[in-house]
Amino acid sequence: MPPLTASSLVPSSFRGLPPVVWTIFAGTIVNRLGYLVTPFLVFFLAARGVTGTETSYVLGALGAGNLLGPAVGGVLADRIGRRPTMLIGLIGASAAQGALFLAPGVWTMAAAALLISAAGSTVSPAAYALLADAVDSERRRRAYALFGWGVNIGTAVAGVLGGYLAAQGYWLLFAVDAGSMLAYALVVAVRLRDPERPDRPERPERNAKPEKDGIGYGVVLRDRLALLLLPLFGVQLFVYSLTEVALPLAIHDSGLSPAVYGSMAAVNAVLVVALQPFATARLARFPQLAVQGAGGTLIAGGVALTGLAEGIVGYTVSVVVWSLGEVVVAGIAAGVVANLAPAHARGRYQGAFSWTWGLARFAALTLGVAAYTTLGPSVLWWTALVAGTAAALATAALTSRVKARAAHELAA
């Protein structure tokens, strides 16, 4: 029997990745352990006497910050560097946690909630760009899958930890959230360094662009392939985000207790954490957009199955199906976006992708819930099935264009 070593404990799909990737992975787990306030925010607000319409103001501000933060984070990552941007986001979000806990009224709470999500969501574009800087195009999917694995590990543990801490006092949730962000900031400050990046792309003369792309998102908006892919990814992310908002509504309407939703979240976490490393290794040899299409179809089908569920078994089946889809697509979308980006604009490309994710979640929280409550659950489930499957198939159909783009960049 071979000796047990540290490398033998690492899933094969993640071996060979550079130290910077593992540092971000470890820091992400620490950071995600502190994502405790948001799931219990409604309960905290009720304890402070904030209910009804006023609660929606705070939750709306929280959602709006997820639209502002990625856009700013992408620009800052290219302008001042990945590491400074991550530090600004982490320290700012930590301070905002304290501001929310101490806020005296609804509007100050809303302002603090906006700052929490805006500052916190500036971190992802910079982290994604730093991962793209650290590995070549062949290993980016694995790097992003490892990042996602860290998010799921931290989230799974946080789900258990949050319930315990909330019972002891809401101040503990805020303390752990702020402390975990500062701990990640310390990791970033001590362990990470910004690599040297070119100021502008070097391309063949016939494809030459103006010497400066500016500091905004014009470089992304001029990329036709990115403009095709990002909306398709957005639709798929919207369908996936329904698992956070429409699933608990369906469980509630079935007369089941909140504990059932907690158990469904646990099923998802266990499946993703257990299966993702193996799926990443097995599926790496297939065209990535085709894999994304297959996984997106599983997610759409699993979400739609929620409409047929009548009890715990039915909901479990639906969760298993969309969780398998989540496992399949892990890391692909971010990796594809990173491979499309010129080196000098990786932060802005990842900012655009993170903004797409924020918009999808915001749409699920608003349009998804509105469709469920006004048009009826069946309309939402059918929409998820049709839109999610169509977007997945359209994404797979772009495989040849993405390959051609990659071949052109290698030739350049």
RAZI-V357245 format. One record per residue. RES is the residue in one small letter. BURIAL is I if it has 16 or more other ideal C-beta (glycine too) atoms within 10 Angstrom, else O. D_CENTER is the distance of its C-alpha to the mean C-alpha in Angstrom with 2 decimals. Layout:
res:RES burial:BURIAL d_center:D_CENTER
res:RES burial:BURIAL d_center:D_CENTER
This chain:
res:m burial:O d_center:39.70
res:p burial:O d_center:37.70
res:p burial:O d_center:36.90
res:l burial:O d_center:33.54
res:t burial:O d_center:31.70
res:a burial:O d_center:28.34
res:s burial:O d_center:27.45
res:s burial:O d_center:28.50
res:l burial:O d_center:25.93
res:v burial:O d_center:23.06
res:p burial:O d_center:21.89
res:s burial:O d_center:23.54
res:s burial:I d_center:20.47
res:f burial:I d_center:19.32
res:r burial:O d_center:22.84
res:g burial:O d_center:23.92
res:l burial:I d_center:20.79
res:p burial:O d_center:21.93
res:p burial:O d_center:21.93
res:v burial:I d_center:19.45
res:v burial:I d_center:16.69
res:w burial:I d_center:17.89
res:t burial:I d_center:18.13
res:i burial:I d_center:14.49
res:f burial:I d_center:13.77
res:a burial:O d_center:16.32
res:g burial:I d_center:15.26
res:t burial:I d_center:11.68
res:i burial:I d_center:13.47
res:v burial:I d_center:15.81
res:n burial:I d_center:13.38
res:r burial:I d_center:11.49
res:l burial:I d_center:15.05
res:g burial:I d_center:15.53
res:y burial:I d_center:12.97
res:l burial:I d_center:16.09
res:v burial:I d_center:17.31
res:t burial:I d_center:14.98
res:p burial:I d_center:15.84
res:f burial:I d_center:19.46
res:l burial:I d_center:19.67
res:v burial:O d_center:21.86
res:f burial:O d_center:24.18
res:f burial:I d_center:24.45
res:l burial:I d_center:25.31
res:a burial:O d_center:27.86
res:a burial:O d_center:29.41
res:r burial:O d_center:29.88
res:g burial:O d_center:31.59
res:v burial:I d_center:28.86
res:t burial:O d_center:28.71
res:g burial:O d_center:28.65
res:t burial:O d_center:28.04
res:e burial:I d_center:27.43
res:t burial:I d_center:24.41
res:s burial:O d_center:22.87
res:y burial:I d_center:23.40
res:v burial:I d_center:21.35
res:l burial:I d_center:18.47
res:g burial:I d_center:18.73
res:a burial:I d_center:18.63
res:l burial:I d_center:15.47
res:g burial:I d_center:13.82
res:a burial:I d_center:15.63
res:g burial:I d_center:14.38
res:n burial:I d_center:10.79
res:l burial:I d_center:12.74
res:l burial:I d_center:14.96
res:g burial:I d_center:13.00
res:p burial:I d_center:11.02
res:a burial:I d_center:14.40
res:v burial:I d_center:16.34
res:g burial:I d_center:14.21
res:g burial:I d_center:14.56
res:v burial:I d_center:18.27
res:l burial:I d_center:18.87
res:a burial:I d_center:17.34
res:d burial:I d_center:19.93
res:r burial:O d_center:22.59
res:i burial:O d_center:22.92
res:g burial:I d_center:20.84
res:r burial:I d_center:17.59
res:r burial:I d_center:19.06
res:p burial:I d_center:20.58
res:t burial:I d_center:17.49
res:m burial:I d_center:15.52
res:l burial:I d_center:18.66
res:i burial:I d_center:19.03
res:g burial:I d_center:15.60
res:l burial:I d_center:16.02
res:i burial:I d_center:19.67
res:g burial:I d_center:19.28
res:a burial:I d_center:16.77
res:s burial:I d_center:19.15
res:a burial:I d_center:22.09
res:a burial:I d_center:20.57
res:q burial:I d_center:20.20
res:g burial:O d_center:23.94
res:a burial:I d_center:24.68
res:l burial:I d_center:23.14
res:f burial:I d_center:25.14
res:l burial:O d_center:28.28
res:a burial:I d_center:27.95
res:p burial:O d_center:31.25
res:g burial:O d_center:30.38
res:v burial:I d_center:27.96
res:w burial:O d_center:27.53
res:t burial:O d_center:26.97
res:m burial:I d_center:24.40
res:a burial:I d_center:22.63
res:a burial:I d_center:22.89
res:a burial:I d_center:21.47
res:a burial:I d_center:18.51
res:l burial:I d_center:17.87
res:l burial:I d_center:18.16
res:i burial:I d_center:15.86
res:s burial:I d_center:12.82
res:a burial:I d_center:14.07
res:a burial:I d_center:14.81
res:g burial:I d_center:11.79
res:s burial:I d_center:9.43
res:t burial:I d_center:11.97
res:v burial:I d_center:11.09
res:s burial:I d_center:7.99
res:p burial:I d_center:10.23
res:a burial:I d_center:13.05
res:a burial:I d_center:11.66
res:y burial:I d_center:10.55
res:a burial:I d_center:14.00
res:l burial:I d_center:15.75
res:l burial:I d_center:14.63
res:a burial:I d_center:15.97
res:d burial:I d_center:19.07
res:a burial:I d_center:19.70
res:v burial:I d_center:19.83
res:d burial:O d_center:21.46
res:s burial:O d_center:20.11
res:e burial:O d_center:21.22
res:r burial:I d_center:19.12
res:r burial:I d_center:15.84
res:r burial:I d_center:14.41
res:r burial:I d_center:15.51
res:a burial:I d_center:14.12
res:y burial:I d_center:10.53
res:a burial:I d_center:11.22
res:l burial:I d_center:12.64
res:f burial:I d_center:9.75
res:g burial:I d_center:7.68
res:w burial:I d_center:11.05
res:g burial:I d_center:11.35
res:v burial:I d_center:8.35
res:n burial:I d_center:10.16
res:i burial:I d_center:13.49
res:g burial:I d_center:13.02
res:t burial:I d_center:11.74
res:a burial:I d_center:14.68
res:v burial:O d_center:17.14
res:a burial:I d_center:16.06
res:g burial:I d_center:16.76
res:v burial:O d_center:20.26
res:l burial:I d_center:20.80
res:g burial:I d_center:19.87
res:g burial:O d_center:22.49
res:y burial:O d_center:25.10
res:l burial:I d_center:24.60
res:a burial:I d_center:24.60
res:a burial:O d_center:27.94
res:q burial:O d_center:29.32
res:g burial:O d_center:28.36
res:y burial:I d_center:25.41
res:w burial:O d_center:26.19
res:l burial:I d_center:24.98
res:l burial:I d_center:21.43
res:f burial:I d_center:21.50
res:a burial:I d_center:23.27
res:v burial:I d_center:20.87
res:d burial:I d_center:17.81
res:a burial:I d_center:19.76
res:g burial:O d_center:21.21
res:s burial:I d_center:18.08
res:m burial:I d_center:16.74
res:l burial:I d_center:20.21
res:a burial:I d_center:20.32
res:y burial:I d_center:17.26
res:a burial:I d_center:18.96
res:l burial:O d_center:22.08
res:v burial:I d_center:20.53
res:v burial:I d_center:19.29
res:a burial:O d_center:22.77
res:v burial:O d_center:24.73
res:r burial:O d_center:23.01
res:l burial:I d_center:21.23
res:r burial:O d_center:23.08
res:d burial:I d_center:22.35
res:p burial:O d_center:23.84
res:e burial:O d_center:26.28
res:r burial:I d_center:24.96
res:p burial:O d_center:27.21
res:d burial:O d_center:27.84
res:r burial:O d_center:28.03
res:p burial:I d_center:27.84
res:e burial:O d_center:30.87
res:r burial:O d_center:31.61
res:p burial:O d_center:34.82
res:e burial:O d_center:37.20
res:r burial:O d_center:37.15
res:n burial:O d_center:33.42
res:a burial:O d_center:33.63
res:k burial:O d_center:31.70
res:p burial:O d_center:32.82
res:e burial:O d_center:32.69
res:k burial:O d_center:30.11
res:d burial:I d_center:26.90
res:g burial:O d_center:26.86
res:i burial:O d_center:23.97
res:g burial:O d_center:22.24
res:y burial:I d_center:20.25
res:g burial:O d_center:23.45
res:v burial:I d_center:22.67
res:v burial:I d_center:19.66
res:l burial:O d_center:21.66
res:r burial:O d_center:24.50
res:d burial:I d_center:22.55
res:r burial:O d_center:23.43
res:l burial:O d_center:21.45
res:a burial:I d_center:18.18
res:l burial:O d_center:19.24
res:l burial:I d_center:19.75
res:l burial:I d_center:16.53
res:l burial:I d_center:14.02
res:p burial:O d_center:15.50
res:l burial:I d_center:15.60
res:f burial:I d_center:11.93
res:g burial:I d_center:11.59
res:v burial:I d_center:14.04
res:q burial:I d_center:12.42
res:l burial:I d_center:9.09
res:f burial:I d_center:11.68
res:v burial:I d_center:13.52
res:y burial:I d_center:10.84
res:s burial:I d_center:10.11
res:l burial:I d_center:13.87
res:t burial:I d_center:13.66
res:e burial:O d_center:12.71
res:v burial:O d_center:15.53
res:a burial:I d_center:18.11
res:l burial:I d_center:18.44
res:p burial:I d_center:19.70
res:l burial:I d_center:21.98
res:a burial:I d_center:23.42
res:i burial:I d_center:24.05
res:h burial:O d_center:25.73
res:d burial:O d_center:27.83
res:s burial:O d_center:28.95
res:g burial:O d_center:30.56
res:l burial:I d_center:28.50
res:s burial:O d_center:27.61
res:p burial:O d_center:24.28
res:a burial:O d_center:24.76
res:v burial:I d_center:24.19
res:y burial:I d_center:20.66
res:g burial:O d_center:20.17
res:s burial:I d_center:21.62
res:m burial:I d_center:19.38
res:a burial:I d_center:16.28
res:a burial:O d_center:18.22
res:v burial:O d_center:18.99
res:n burial:I d_center:15.40
res:a burial:I d_center:14.62
res:v burial:O d_center:17.90
res:l burial:I d_center:17.52
res:v burial:I d_center:14.16
res:v burial:I d_center:15.37
res:a burial:O d_center:18.80
res:l burial:I d_center:18.32
res:q burial:I d_center:15.39
res:p burial:I d_center:17.52
res:f burial:O d_center:20.41
res:a burial:I d_center:18.72
res:t burial:I d_center:17.29
res:a burial:I d_center:20.89
res:r burial:O d_center:22.62
res:l burial:I d_center:20.71
res:a burial:I d_center:20.63
res:r burial:O d_center:24.06
res:f burial:O d_center:23.23
res:p burial:O d_center:22.17
res:q burial:I d_center:18.40
res:l burial:I d_center:18.18
res:a burial:I d_center:20.61
res:v burial:I d_center:18.50
res:q burial:I d_center:15.47
res:g burial:I d_center:18.03
res:a burial:I d_center:19.31
res:g burial:I d_center:16.06
res:g burial:I d_center:15.18
res:t burial:I d_center:18.71
res:l burial:I d_center:18.35
res:i burial:I d_center:15.40
res:a burial:I d_center:17.55
res:g burial:I d_center:20.57
res:g burial:I d_center:19.19
res:v burial:I d_center:18.01
res:a burial:I d_center:21.44
res:l burial:I d_center:23.22
res:t burial:I d_center:22.29
res:g burial:I d_center:25.05
res:l burial:O d_center:27.58
res:a burial:I d_center:26.88
res:e burial:O d_center:29.73
res:g burial:O d_center:29.29
res:i burial:O d_center:27.34
res:v burial:O d_center:27.99
res:g burial:O d_center:26.77
res:y burial:I d_center:23.48
res:t burial:O d_center:23.06
res:v burial:O d_center:23.73
res:s burial:I d_center:21.13
res:v burial:I d_center:18.43
res:v burial:I d_center:19.63
res:v burial:I d_center:19.48
res:w burial:I d_center:15.92
res:s burial:I d_center:14.83
res:l burial:I d_center:16.80
res:g burial:I d_center:15.03
res:e burial:I d_center:11.61
res:v burial:I d_center:13.55
res:v burial:I d_center:15.09
res:v burial:I d_center:12.29
res:a burial:I d_center:10.33
res:g burial:I d_center:9.99
res:i burial:I d_center:12.16
res:a burial:I d_center:10.60
res:a burial:I d_center:9.50
res:g burial:I d_center:12.91
res:v burial:I d_center:14.80
res:v burial:I d_center:13.74
res:a burial:I d_center:14.74
res:n burial:I d_center:17.96
res:l burial:I d_center:18.82
res:a burial:I d_center:18.69
res:p burial:I d_center:21.95
res:a burial:I d_center:21.85
res:h burial:I d_center:22.68
res:a burial:I d_center:19.82
res:r burial:I d_center:16.78
res:g burial:I d_center:15.32
res:r burial:I d_center:15.92
res:y burial:I d_center:14.60
res:q burial:I d_center:11.20
res:g burial:I d_center:11.68
res:a burial:I d_center:12.50
res:f burial:I d_center:9.49
res:s burial:I d_center:7.17
res:w burial:I d_center:10.00
res:t burial:I d_center:9.93
res:w burial:I d_center:6.56
res:g burial:I d_center:8.27
res:l burial:I d_center:11.41
res:a burial:I d_center:10.49
res:r burial:I d_center:9.65
res:f burial:I d_center:12.76
res:a burial:I d_center:14.76
res:a burial:I d_center:14.12
res:l burial:I d_center:15.28
res:t burial:O d_center:18.24
res:l burial:O d_center:19.39
res:g burial:I d_center:18.31
res:v burial:I d_center:20.12
res:a burial:O d_center:22.97
res:a burial:I d_center:23.51
res:y burial:I d_center:23.59
res:t burial:O d_center:26.07
res:t burial:O d_center:28.25
res:l burial:O d_center:28.31
res:g burial:O d_center:27.90
res:p burial:I d_center:25.45
res:s burial:O d_center:26.89
res:v burial:O d_center:26.07
res:l burial:I d_center:22.36
res:w burial:I d_center:22.34
res:w burial:O d_center:24.37
res:t burial:I d_center:22.23
res:a burial:I d_center:19.10
res:l burial:I d_center:21.21
res:v burial:O d_center:22.82
res:a burial:O d_center:20.04
res:g burial:I d_center:17.50
res:t burial:I d_center:20.27
res:a burial:I d_center:21.60
res:a burial:I d_center:18.35
res:a burial:I d_center:17.92
res:l burial:O d_center:21.57
res:a burial:I d_center:21.45
res:t burial:I d_center:18.64
res:a burial:I d_center:20.83
res:a burial:O d_center:23.79
res:l burial:I d_center:22.49
res:t burial:I d_center:22.78
res:s burial:O d_center:26.16
res:r burial:O d_center:25.17
res:v burial:I d_center:22.31
res:k burial:O d_center:24.83
res:a burial:O d_center:27.45
res:r burial:I d_center:25.30
res:a burial:O d_center:24.54
res:a burial:O d_center:28.29
res:h burial:O d_center:29.27
res:e burial:O d_center:27.13
res:l burial:O d_center:28.68
res:a burial:O d_center:32.11
res:a burial:O d_center:31.56
